[in-house]
Amino acid sequence: MEQELPFSFIKNKKQFIITSLLDKNLGLFDGISTFNSIVSDKLIIKNETEDIYIGGRNGVCKKPFYIGKLIDVEVNGNSIMNNVKSYSFTKIQLANVIPGTIATITHMRTPPHFQMGGMAYINRARKEILKGLK
């Protein structure tokens, strides 16, 4: 999707032009978060996002935002994105980094609720993809 920016769509007879993944009309991400963390012995950085999501359909969900799209991982002001093996909502797996290293992580955040915000769109798309595989 990011490689297709800018793109447009029509909703309720109004055209929307999307120029950023953070566009409110797209609704995929809730903003950008930054946190510092220490690389574990297993070369993992856990999600330590301090921004808290409060909501859900019944208002009972209160958790740190998930890592949506990883923007950067820095050590001493230098990007080490080439050392990122993989990442998920809750952790980042690194390679060739010394355990105990302090890293600064910047990411686009997504609500930690699978039926709200961008997660609802992702789950709908996932269901359509799975239907096509059957």
Helices and strands as residue ranges (DSSP letters): G 2-4, E 7-11, E 14-18, E 31-38, E 44-46, E 52-55, E 61-64, E 66-75, E 78-79, G 81-83, E 84-87, E 91-94, E 102-110, H 117-133
